[in-house]
Amino acid sequence: MSSTEAVFFRPGFLPEADLKLLPEEISHLKALRIFQEDKIVILKDGRGLSCFFRVPTSSSKGHFLKSETKQDLSRPAVIATAIPKGNRLEWLIQKGTELGITKFIFLNFAHSDRRDLNPERMGKVAAEACAQSGREFLPSIHGPLELSAFLEESRKEGSELIVLDPEGTEFLGPDSVRNRILIIGPEGGFRAEEKELFEREKIRNYNAGDSILRIETAGVYAASLFRAFLGRS
């Protein structure tokens, strides 16, 4: 991206003849020190549509130039995870998006410290990370779901699941995540009944080495494995 271009994501926007910048977009342009320049603003819907506008110096309005549509050819990279506390959730969304996670599924466990999230805010964090990292397509964000409901839904969809567990019998590497959804539990660990659910569903468990990872660290580790596997395939 050149110094005279800026990218913003507006999920679901409808292309119009003219552009009116939102207050937060104007603030971002000012922070980049390009608001007082003649520039190109690119609006993306996160699903492949990009619209280009020329925005004059110090103006909040732009004139439509062209549009482009791209097809999403990326392969799935999905994690189903407990919700980290505080701003650690935003950090997970941000870094996971930068690394190429295509879908975040948030789950509630018996030991979950946090059970809620703000989908609108998380969507904005993902959009900012996409713009920063040059991604065309926004990841989808789902949940929070109860573990039992998620497992039932996954069974119906035919999804293959694996679990990240310090007591796992296999080491989690790039090949482990191939075409699978990785479950990351709460920092308090899995309850006995949750482990029984995994056993009943014949879900294999994997470890990430000797140390116990925090939720967001495990999420970024998983995202790195997806990136490593997909990058060589």
N, C-alpha and C positions, 0 to 999 in steps of 0.2 A: 504494500500500500504506500503510495507516494505521500509527500508532505501536504499536498493539496486535496487529499481525499480523506473522507471519514465514513465509517460504516456503523450503522445502527440497526438493531433488530426490532421489528414490530410484528410479533406473531399475529397472523390473521388480518393484517392490513390489506385494504383494497387499493390498487393503483389508481391514482388520480392525476389530472393534468398538471396540478401544482402541488407543491409541498409546503406544509407549515410545520416548522420545527417545534418540538415540545420543549418546555422549560429546561428539563434535565439534559436534553440534547444540546441546547444552547450553552448550558453550563459546561458540558464536556468539551465543546468546541473552543470555548474560552480557556479552559484548562490546557488544551492542546496548543493554544495561542494561534489558532487559525480562523477564529470567528471574524476577524478583521481582514480576511483575505478572500479573494475569489476562489471558490472551491467546488469540488464534486462531492455530494453526499449520496451515499448508496444505502437504500433501505432494503432490508432482507426480511422475508417472512419466516425464515428458519426451516422452510420446507422446499427450498430450491428456487424461489422467485426473488430476483434482485431488480430494483428500480433505481435508475441513475437520475440525479437532479443537479443542475447547476445553481449554486447559491451565491449571490453577489456579496461583496464586502459588507459586513456588519448587518446583513439582512436575516430575518427569521423565515423568509420565504424562498422557495426554489422553483425552477422551471424544469419540467420533465424533459429528459433527453432520450432515454431508451429503457427497455427492460430485457432481462435475460432469464431463462429458466434452465436449471440443471437437474439431472436425475440423481437420486441418492443411490449410489452403488456401494456404500459402505456396508461391511458385515457387522452383525450384532455384537455388542460388547456390553453385557448386562450384569449389574450387581444388585442383589437384594439384601439390604443392610438395616441394622438398627440405626436409630437417629442419634447422632452425636449431640452433646449439649452445647449451648451457647453458639458463638460464632464459628465453632468447629464444623457445624453443619454447612455453613456457607463456604468454608475452606474446602470441604469435601466436594461440594458441587463444582466449585471453581476449578480445582485441580483435576478432578475426574473428567470434566468437560474438556479441558485443555488436552488431556491424554487420550481422548476419543471415546469415552463411555457414551453409548447410544441410548441407554435407558437406566434410570435410577428407580428402584422399587424400595420403598421404605416400609419396614416391618416393626410391629410391636411384639416384644418378648416379655416373659414374666419378670425378668430383671431389668427391663428398659428403664433408664432414668428419665428419658424424655419420650413423649408419645404424640407430639403434635408438630406441625410445621406449617409455614405460610406458603402455599403453592405459588402465589403471585410474586412474592419476594424471591423465592427460589428460582422462578422462571427468569427474573431480571438478572440474578447472579449468573445463571447459565448463559443468558444472552450476552452479557458483558464479556464472559470468558470466551464465547464463540467469536465475538468481534476482535478480541485481543489476539486470539490464536489463529485467526483466519479460517475457522470452520464455517461451512456453508449451512449445515443442518443442526438445528437445536436438538439436544437430547430430550427424551420424554421423561417426565417425573410423575411417579405414581405413589399413592398411599397417603397416610399409613394404613397398612393392612395387618390383620391378625395373622399370625404364622399359619394356623390351621386353614384359614381361608386362602392364603397364598398357595399352600401346598396342594389344596384341592383344585384351585384354578390351574396351577402348573400341570397337574396330572391330566386334566381335561385337554389342555393345549399340547400335551406331549413334550413339554420342556424337560430337558435333562438338567438336574440340579446337583451341585456339590456344596459341601460345607467347609468353611475355614474354621478349624478347631485346634487349639494347642495340643490336644490329645490325639490328633489325627494320625492315622497310620501311614499316610503317604505324604511326600513333600510336594507342595504346590509350585509348579513351574509353568512356563508358557504353554506347553502341550496340555496341561491339566484343564485349562479353561476353554479349550476348543469346542465351540458350539454348545457351551454350557452356561448356566446362570450360577454365579457364586453367591452363597449365603454367608453374610457376616453378622455375627451375633453381638449381643450387648457386652459391655465391659464387666458385668457381673457374671458372665458365663451362661451357658445353657442350663436350664432346669432338667431334672431327670425325665419329666414327661415330654419335654421338647426333644431330647435325645431319642426317646422311644418313638416319637413321630418320625424322626429321620430314619431310624432302623426299620420301621414299618414300611416306609416308602423306598427302602433300599438305596438311600442317598449316601454316597461315599464321603468320608471326611478326610481332609487334608490339613497339614500343618505348614507354617511359614518359617520354620526354624525354631531355635531354642527360646527366643524371647516372645513375650505376649504383646501383641500390637493393640493400640487404641483403635477405635472404630474407623476414624478418618485415615489413620496410617494404613490400616488393612485395606481400605477402599482404594487408596492411591497405589498401594502395592499391586492390588488386583488389576487396576487400570493399566499399570505398567506392563503386566503380563499379557493382557489382551493386546496392547500395542506391539509388544515384542512378537507375539505369535502372528498377528495379522500383517505385520510389516514384512515378514519373511515368507508368507504364504502366497 
